[in-house]
Amino acid sequence: MTRYRKTGRALTVGAALLGALALSGPAHAADRTSLVAYGAHTRAKAVSYGANGAVRICDVDAADGYGVAVRYYRKVGNLQTLTAYNGKCSVTTDIQSNPIILFTACVVIDSVDYCASPYQDTGR
């Protein structure tokens, strides 16, 4: 009976140590993408990548004449917006200590943002 208790305690302690190690490891967030279509075409593509410290917005259809934007929240801070035009991409500063937590791609038509819904959650 004593051996059974010792083995049980050893397994419990071992499981607790493995759990603590798993939680203390570096955070590896997956890349997340948000697309917005208007009409029959994709107009904007936003990607939060790496450790989700930055987000990139690309104007996928330059010929349409519309701008694109990404609305995003960092872990600490208010809603922010980044824009791109004419088939170009724009990227935020990579701040891994204050990662992107939510974001959505938008197409800008007549100064109105039409955004993908819901916001993408980066898991950070």
N, C-alpha and C positions, 0 to 999 in steps of 0.2 A: 504494500500500500504506500509506503514511503517513497519507493522508486517512482510510482505512478504520479504522485504529487510533484516530485522534483522534475520529472519529464514534462508534466503539464505546465509548470512554472517556466521552465526553460523555453518551451514552445511559445508561451505567451510573451515572454520578454523578447525572444527572437522576432516574433511578428511585430511587436511594437517598435523595435529598432528598424526593421525593414520599412515599416510605414513612415517613420520619421525621416529616414533617408530619402524615400520617394517624394515626400512633401518638401524637403529642403533643397531638392535639385533645381537647376535653372528652369525657368518657364520657357517652353517652346510652343508658341502659338502658331497655328497654321495660317497660311495666307487665306484671306477672305476676299471675295469679289462681289461687287454690286453693279448690275447692269440696268440701264434704263433705255426703253425703246419708245419711239414716237412714230406713229404710222406703222409701217411694216419693217422699219430698220432700227437696229441698235444705234443709239446716238452717243452714249457715254458709258465708260467703263472705269470704275474706281476699284483699286486694289490696296488693301492693307497687308503689309508683307513683313517677313522676317520676324522680329519680336514685336511687331505691331507698333513700332515707334514712329512710323511714317505712313502716309497714305498718298497714292498717286491717282490723279484723274486724267483721263485721255479723251479727247474729242475724236470719236471713232469715224464720224462722217463729216469731213470738212466741207464737202460740197453743199450741205444743207444750209450753211450760213448761221446755224445756231451755235451758241456757246454752251459749255457744259460746266458743271460745278460738282463739288463733293461737300456735303455738310458732315461735320464730324465732331465728336466729343472726345477729349482726352480724359484720363482718369481724374485729373484735377483741372477744372476750368469750365468755361461756358462753351456754347455752340460756336463753332468756327466754320468758315467757308473758304474754299480754294477754287479758283476758276481756271479754265483753259479755253482756247479758241483756235479756229483755223487748222484743225487736224493735229494740234500740238498736245503735249502732256505737261502737267505741273505736279510738283512733288513738295510735300511739307518737309520741314526740318525733322530729322530722325532724332527723336527724344525718347529713348528706351526707358528712361527713368519715369516718364509720364506718358505711357502708351495710349494709343487710340483704343477706345473701348466700343464705340458705336460709330457707324458711318453709312452714308447712302449717296448714290450717284444721282445727278439731276441733269436735265436738259433745260436750258434757259431760252424761253421763247417770249419775245416782247416784254422783257424784264421780269418775267414770272418763272420761278423754278418749279419744274415738274419732276418730282423725285420718285425713285423706286421705294416701294413700301413692302415690308417694314425695314427699319434700319438693320444693318448687319451687325451682329455681336461678335467681337473678336475673341471673346473668352478671356479677356484680360481684366 
